[in-house]
Amino acid sequence: MNGEKGKTKTGRRAFLRNLAAVGGVAAVATSGAGEPEGAASQPPAAARPRGYRVTPHVAKYYDKARI
C-alpha cells in the first residue's frame, strides 16, 4: 500500500507541474505580439488628460448623495 500511495502523490505533482507549464505556454501564445490594433488610434500619453475627472456616472452619484 505504501508504494502505491507514494506513486499517486508523485503522479499528481507531475501532472500539476505539466499542467502549469502548458498553461504558461498557452498564455504566452495567446497574448499576441506587438501592439494592439486600437493602440495606434489613441493619442500619446502626454496628450491624454490626467488626474480626477467628474464623469457622467460620478456626477449622477454626487447628485443623488446631496442632502
C-alpha positions in Angstrom: 0.0 0.0 0.0 2.7 2.5 0.8 4.3 2.2 -2.6 1.0 2.9 -4.3 0.4 6.0 -2.2 3.8 7.5 -3.0 3.3 6.8 -6.6 0.0 8.5 -6.7 1.3 11.6 -4.9 4.2 11.9 -7.3 1.9 11.4 -10.2 -0.3 14.2 -9.1 2.7 16.5 -8.6 4.0 15.7 -12.1 0.5 16.2 -13.6 0.1 19.6 -11.9 3.6 20.7 -12.9 2.9 19.8 -16.5 -0.5 21.4 -16.4 1.1 24.7 -15.2 3.8 24.5 -17.9 1.2 24.0 -20.6 -0.9 26.8 -19.2 2.0 29.2 -19.2 2.9 28.3 -22.8 -0.8 28.8 -23.8 -0.9 32.2 -22.1 2.2 33.4 -23.9 0.9 32.1 -27.3 -2.5 33.8 -27.0 -1.1 37.1 -25.7 -0.1 38.0 -29.2 2.9 40.0 -30.2 3.3 43.7 -30.9 0.8 46.5 -30.4 -3.0 46.0 -30.3 -4.8 47.3 -33.4 -6.6 50.1 -31.5 -3.4 51.4 -29.9 -2.4 53.4 -33.0 -5.6 55.5 -32.8 -5.1 56.5 -29.2 -3.4 59.9 -28.5 0.1 59.8 -26.9 0.2 59.5 -23.2 1.3 63.2 -22.7 -1.8 64.4 -24.6 -4.3 62.4 -22.5 -5.8 64.3 -19.5 -4.6 63.1 -16.2 -6.0 63.3 -12.7 -9.5 63.3 -11.3 -12.4 63.9 -13.8 -16.1 64.1 -13.0 -17.6 61.7 -15.5 -21.4 61.5 -16.0 -21.8 58.5 -13.7 -19.8 60.2 -11.0 -21.9 63.4 -11.4 -25.1 61.3 -11.1 -23.8 59.8 -7.8 -23.0 63.3 -6.5 -26.5 64.5 -7.4 -28.1 61.6 -5.5 -25.8 61.9 -2.5 -26.7 65.6 -1.8 -29.0 66.2 1.1 
